[in-house]
Amino acid sequence: MRSSEKGKVVGGEGRQGLSLGLATAWGVKDRPGKGPKPGLSLERIVAAAVQVAETEGLSAVSMGRVATVLGAGTMALYRYVESKEELLMLMMDAAFCEHPPPPAPEEPWQVAVERWARQHLAVLRKHPWVVRIPLGGPPITPNQVVWFERGLSSLSGTGLPEMAKLDALALVNGWVRHEAMLEADLREAERRSGRGAAEASASYWRTLGGLIDAQRFPTISALVAAATTDAMEDDNAQFTFGLERILDGIAQVAEHGRPRRRMR
């Protein structure tokens, strides 16, 4: 295995053009042989970056800040990762270090997919900074590829074609990410306002109810009346409702095929 002057891995089918950090993460390139002190490694760099994100927020993550945590020079980090963007990608991969189990034999595919989705959401709830990292493309880092494999294998029982499984998994993944981003946004709003979720929700319905006219907004008025008298469902119930509807839709496609689009 050889690397070019720019750090791109050369040699090995499918590995040409891999960035330095990605190649090291996959174990297809060794640590640089000279330059930084032996104690510095890609694993330590990523762990330090995750520590900064967990304690100070994602916006605090920079090559300089991570170098300070490690007691190293900023330029030393570039012998392991080529950019901050690559570091963020590897941080996200580290957050998914605990893998979901493969589907059990004869397990209904709905059960397997639901477990995958809930474990995915648990990771994003534990590391909310992950949803602040822009997605740069399909899964390519080691841990995320394992999650990708487990998600696709959970859909094996549907009998769907391979690309349809990919579409179905993307739909489930999108719902998980949407829920995690919404929760992260609400938590940030709660932090800024100093009010808890229940208090903020009650205040919203009171304010909305005082602003709208029931004749102009009859449907919303009915919702406000229900929200102020009935107990609101918790986040898990709302997530479950959406996930179940997605699984229902996948089941319909698996059984009857995709409906043809109506021509205008």
C-alpha positions in Angstrom: 0.0 0.0 0.0 1.4 3.4 -1.0 0.1 6.9 -0.5 0.5 9.8 -2.8 2.0 13.1 -1.9 -1.4 14.5 -1.0 -2.2 11.7 1.4 -4.5 9.8 -0.9 -4.3 6.1 -0.7 -3.2 4.4 -3.9 -3.2 0.7 -4.7 -6.0 -1.7 -4.0 -9.2 -1.9 -6.1 -11.9 0.4 -4.7 -9.4 2.2 -2.4 -8.0 4.8 -4.8 -8.7 8.3 -3.7 -9.5 7.4 -0.1 -8.7 10.3 2.3 -6.0 9.7 4.9 -8.3 9.5 7.8 -10.8 7.3 6.1 -8.1 4.9 5.0 -6.6 4.7 8.5 -10.1 4.2 10.0 -10.6 1.2 7.7 -7.1 -0.2 8.5 -5.8 0.1 5.0 -3.1 2.7 5.9 -0.8 2.8 8.9 0.0 5.8 11.1 2.5 8.2 9.7 6.0 7.0 10.5 7.5 10.3 11.4 6.5 13.7 12.5 4.1 13.6 15.5 5.0 11.9 18.7 4.1 8.2 18.9 1.3 8.9 21.5 -0.8 10.7 18.9 -3.2 8.6 16.9 -6.3 8.9 14.8 -8.3 7.3 17.6 -7.1 9.8 20.2 -7.8 12.7 17.8 -11.3 11.6 17.2 -11.9 10.9 20.9 -10.7 14.4 21.8 -12.9 16.0 19.2 -15.9 14.1 20.5 -15.1 15.2 24.0 -15.1 18.8 22.8 -18.5 18.4 21.1 -20.0 16.7 24.1 -18.9 19.3 26.6 -18.7 22.5 24.6 -20.9 21.9 21.5 -20.1 21.1 17.9 -19.4 24.7 17.1 -16.4 24.6 19.5 -14.7 21.8 17.5 -11.8 23.0 15.5 -8.4 21.5 14.6 -6.8 24.0 17.0 -9.1 23.3 19.9 -8.6 19.5 19.5 -4.9 20.0 19.3 -5.0 21.9 22.6 -6.9 19.1 24.3 -4.3 16.7 23.1 -1.3 18.9 24.0 -0.1 18.7 20.4 0.5 21.2 17.7 -2.3 21.9 15.3 -0.3 20.9 12.2 0.4 17.5 13.8 -3.2 16.6 13.4 -3.1 17.0 9.6 -0.8 13.9 9.4 -3.9 11.9 10.5 -6.9 13.8 9.1 -6.9 16.1 6.1 -9.5 18.6 7.1 -12.1 19.5 9.8 -14.8 18.1 7.5 -13.1 14.7 7.6 -12.7 14.9 11.4 -16.4 15.6 11.7 -17.2 12.5 9.5 -15.0 10.4 11.8 -16.6 11.8 14.9 -20.0 10.8 13.6 -18.7 7.3 12.9 -17.4 7.1 16.5 -20.8 8.0 17.8 -22.2 4.8 16.1 -19.5 2.5 17.6 -22.2 0.3 19.3 -23.8 -1.7 16.5 -27.4 -3.1 16.4 -27.7 -6.8 16.3 -28.4 -8.6 13.0 -32.1 -9.7 12.6 -32.8 -13.1 14.3 -33.8 -16.1 12.1 -37.5 -16.0 11.3 -37.9 -12.6 13.0 -40.6 -10.5 11.4 -38.9 -7.8 9.3 -41.1 -5.1 11.0 -39.6 -6.0 14.4 -36.1 -5.9 13.1 -36.5 -2.5 11.3 -38.2 -1.0 14.4 -35.4 -2.1 16.6 -32.8 -0.7 14.2 -34.7 2.6 14.1 -35.1 2.9 17.9 -31.4 2.1 18.5 -30.5 4.7 15.8 -32.6 7.3 17.6 -31.0 6.4 20.9 -27.6 7.1 19.5 -28.7 10.5 18.2 -30.4 11.3 21.6 -27.2 10.4 23.4 -25.1 12.5 21.0 -27.3 15.3 19.8 -24.4 17.1 18.1 -24.4 14.4 15.4 -27.5 15.8 13.8 -25.7 19.2 13.4 -23.1 17.7 11.1 -24.3 18.1 7.5 -24.6 14.8 5.6 -21.9 14.6 3.0 -23.1 11.4 1.2 -24.0 7.8 1.8 -22.4 5.7 4.6 -18.7 5.1 4.0 -17.0 5.0 7.4 -16.6 1.6 9.2 -19.2 1.8 11.9 -21.8 3.5 9.7 -21.3 0.8 7.1 -22.1 -1.8 9.7 -25.3 0.1 10.6 -26.1 0.3 6.8 -25.7 -3.5 6.5 -27.9 -4.2 9.6 -30.6 -1.9 8.3 -30.7 -3.5 4.9 -30.6 -7.0 6.3 -33.5 -6.1 8.5 -35.5 -5.5 5.3 -34.6 -8.9 3.8 -37.9 -10.4 4.8 -39.9 -7.9 2.7 -38.8 -9.6 -0.5 -38.3 -6.1 -2.0 -35.6 -5.6 -4.8 -32.3 -4.4 -3.5 -32.7 -0.8 -4.6 -36.2 -0.7 -3.1 -34.8 -1.9 0.2 -32.4 1.1 0.0 -35.3 3.4 -0.6 -37.2 2.0 2.3 -34.2 2.3 4.6 -33.6 5.9 3.5 -37.3 6.6 4.5 -36.9 5.1 7.9 -33.5 6.8 8.4 -35.0 10.1 7.4 -37.8 9.8 10.0 -35.3 8.9 12.7 -33.1 11.9 11.8 -36.2 14.2 11.7 -37.2 13.2 15.2 -33.7 13.6 16.5 -33.3 17.1 14.9 -36.7 18.2 16.2 -35.9 17.1 19.8 -32.5 18.8 19.6 -34.1 22.0 18.4 -36.7 21.9 21.2 -34.1 21.2 23.8 -32.1 24.2 22.6 -35.2 26.4 22.7 -35.9 25.2 26.3 -32.3 26.0 27.3 -32.6 29.5 25.9 -36.0 30.2 27.5 -35.3 28.5 30.8 -38.7 26.7 30.5 -39.3 22.9 30.5 -41.0 21.1 27.7 -44.4 20.8 29.4 -44.4 24.5 30.4 -43.4 25.6 26.9 -46.1 23.4 25.3 -48.8 24.7 27.6 -47.7 28.3 26.9 -47.8 27.7 23.2 -51.4 26.4 23.1 -52.6 29.2 25.4 -51.0 31.8 23.2 -52.2 30.3 19.9 -55.7 29.9 21.4 -55.8 33.6 22.3 -54.7 34.7 18.8 -56.9 32.8 16.4 -60.6 33.2 15.6 -62.6 29.9 15.9 -64.7 30.8 12.8 -61.6 31.4 10.6 -59.5 28.5 12.0 -62.1 26.0 13.2 -59.8 22.9 12.8 -56.9 24.5 14.7 -59.4 25.7 17.4 -60.6 22.1 17.9 -56.9 21.0 18.3 -56.2 23.8 20.8 -59.2 22.7 22.8 -58.1 19.1 22.8 -54.5 20.1 23.6 -55.5 22.1 26.6 -57.8 19.4 28.1 -56.1 16.1 27.1 -52.7 14.9 28.0 -50.3 15.3 25.1 -48.5 12.2 23.9 -44.9 11.9 24.7 -42.1 12.0 22.1 -41.8 8.2 21.9 -45.5 7.9 21.1 -45.3 10.4 18.3 -42.2 8.8 17.0 -43.9 5.4 17.2 -46.9 6.6 15.3 -44.8 7.9 12.4 -42.6 4.8 12.3 -45.6 2.4 12.3 -47.1 4.3 9.3 -43.8 4.1 7.4 -43.7 0.3 8.1 -47.3 0.0 7.0 -46.4 1.7 3.7 -43.4 -0.5 3.1 -45.5 -3.6 3.8 -48.0 -2.4 1.2 -45.3 -1.9 -1.4 -43.8 -5.3 -0.5 -47.2 -7.0 -1.0 -48.6 -5.2 -3.9 -45.7 -3.5 -5.6 -45.3 0.2 -6.2 -48.4 2.0 -7.5 -48.0 3.6 -10.8 -47.9 7.3 -10.8 -50.9 9.0 -12.4 -50.2 10.8 -15.6 -51.3 14.4 -15.6 
